[in-house]
Amino acid sequence: MSRHKKWITAAAAVMALILLAVVIYVTRDLKPNTVQPVAQEEEEEVVEDFVLPAQTDPDAGKATALAAENSRYKLYVNEELGNVRIVESSSGKEWFSSPPVGSEMPSNNREFIQAPVHVRFTQGVSPSQTYPKKEKAATKMEKFDQGVRFTFDFDNEALNFGFAVEYRLTEQGFEATIPDSSIYENGRSKITTLELLPFFGAQGKQDQGAVFIPDGSGALIRFKEVHPQYFDGYSEFVYGGDHAFKKRVNQDFNDLFMRKPNVKQDAALPVYGIYRDNNQGFLAIITQGDYDVRVNATLPGMRGIDMYRSSAEFIYRNDDIIFIGKSGEIPLFQGQRVTGDRTVRYVLLTDDKANYIGMAHAYRDYLIKDRQVQPVKQEQVPLQVRLFGGVRRDEIVGTTYVDMTTFSQAQAVIDAFLEKGVKSLELTIEGWSNDGVYGNQPGHFPVEGKLGGKKELTGLASYAKERGIDLYLKANYVKPYEDSSKLKTSRDAIRGIDREVRKVPHYYISTRFSDWDHVFYLLKPERVYDKYVSHEAGQYADLGVAGVHLQYMGDMLYSDHDPKSLADRSVTADIWKKSLEDMRSKVGKTAVDYGYAYTLGLVDRIDDIPVYASDYTFEDGAVPFYQIAIHGLVPYTVSPSNLRDDPQLEFLRALEYGALPSYELTYQPTTKLARSMMEHLYSAQYSSWVDQAVTEYETFAKLKTHVKDMAIVNHEQLAEHVFRTTYEDGSYVIVNYGDTSELVGKHTLAAKDYVIALEGEQP
């Protein structure tokens, strides 16, 4: 053997030993932070395309045994398969957990459709998918008051695990629950996901209707008899990806330094549904287990099944990858499953409620009645102004503090708006704490002296209060910058399942570069509250401010896999909620960005609420589901008007969606921010924007002053580019996104124009 070949053989042996050592390290026990290597996931079995026949056998796998009934519905079950059928007593309308299929359908697909739950599991290799009948799982049924429980025991040579599914009738439909106490795993097979009622309410492509998904503000996938070849559907985590996992947040090491434009929106609400136009449908609300779940929408042709379907796939073990050298990688999954009951509430809809508006109203009812979300009362409609205080900038030698808006200058900004006739103002200051926006956070005190210190900030709070202005301070207790003197990463930062400290790079909008020379860390959730929020809440109250904007708590949720401080996302969410409650009780008001559902009822304002969807090729457009659900309950703003990509379109979208405008401004010219990490404030000097802000505010105030406490009762598309939003008393706004004028009723709308009609003005 040549010396060169010997060297290659030795190098390969060394690499193999390194890989083996890593595997031994991460799989050395089965304690809570254990991880195991897995191979890449195999593709599902695919059979030849099959079109749902027009004539089907209605009794094929049908649930015919009456198990429970209440004043509105009857619950039927199939005792062999464990699936269900719900019948509305008054109308006879039916909802199937598996739609009727004919005998012509291949048997494996028929059984796949009839399965009440799809199971993914691993045995230390690639995850596999199965279902009860495929594995000849023992199925046992037990009745209880208003419901039934099915226990599935997968007990054969290869598998040894099981779980139960409970169905319970409600006045709105029914609930399906996987009790955590029912799950057992006695062998090598470990459950990774359970997809509950994967074909409930599924529809053929020949129907008229849509799948609703919680993408951004909400999006529709309309049924199409003729459609493109779909290669993938919608499958996204509720509340976005978990930053503890590299693969969840697109931190691909093959694309470290350049990120593609990212318009992908998070799912802020744990909901989905399907409807046939003005006939029947359902809204599914994930009431337990929403912190670790994917919402799936599967399209016709996939797996050879021509149906539209949507479901909740609960995550019991996340998987991730670790990297060896520059290219080698080992897939891993969590050793201990994520615990907790999983529940989906199905609200059944008929007639004129069978659409996304009826779905949004159903979710609004849930928020009010079950979540006890109380309306945030506003005496007036404020103009939302965000002021940027200061930032520390790295120089060739040392650093420089760049002050952009001192507290005395903030008073001048207030005066400028009041002098222009703005009747109500709400102010939020960012970068007010020691060393500015990337200073000593997660600690926020003392107040930055170069902006005026505590004395002048207290004076500003008093000045604002005398004029009826709510002053918020923005606080970052979640994502501290690496140079923070308050941060000790080995102790304070979360870790992934590879037990490495997680880093998040700075992202430059102008270049789309991820800058790994400037990184952030994610603080362990228990330290967020115990070390910072609980100690600093009283200091905000001492300043006399009206509220605190808790940055990242409404748009970032993660887990921690440090063996010394294990926390899944439910733990983090509970701490975020506790922090909001604490600040609200001690200071007065709270605000967050984006507005993940768990914050509703705990905040007085949501900033940068999603008003778009991700524009996946299979989507047919965004809808204001989120806004219909919460308008009149929680005030919300859109992204700053002075930083818009398309000013006119985004102005119209805010009007259509019932949002308040906002501005992110500075007192000093933004050229001072050159070479800093605040490049996104490229056009923010207040003197350039006051007049436009006042004009825009007057437009919104005309509508919002009248309807601020009202629900949105209807949203409709009147023409290709024309939409109308209607409120409780009949007031409405119509917007025309088109390039030509449109005649709508008595209104002629010019291109890119709008009309606001208050009570009594509509034709």
Disulfide bonds with the S-S distance in Angstrom:
none
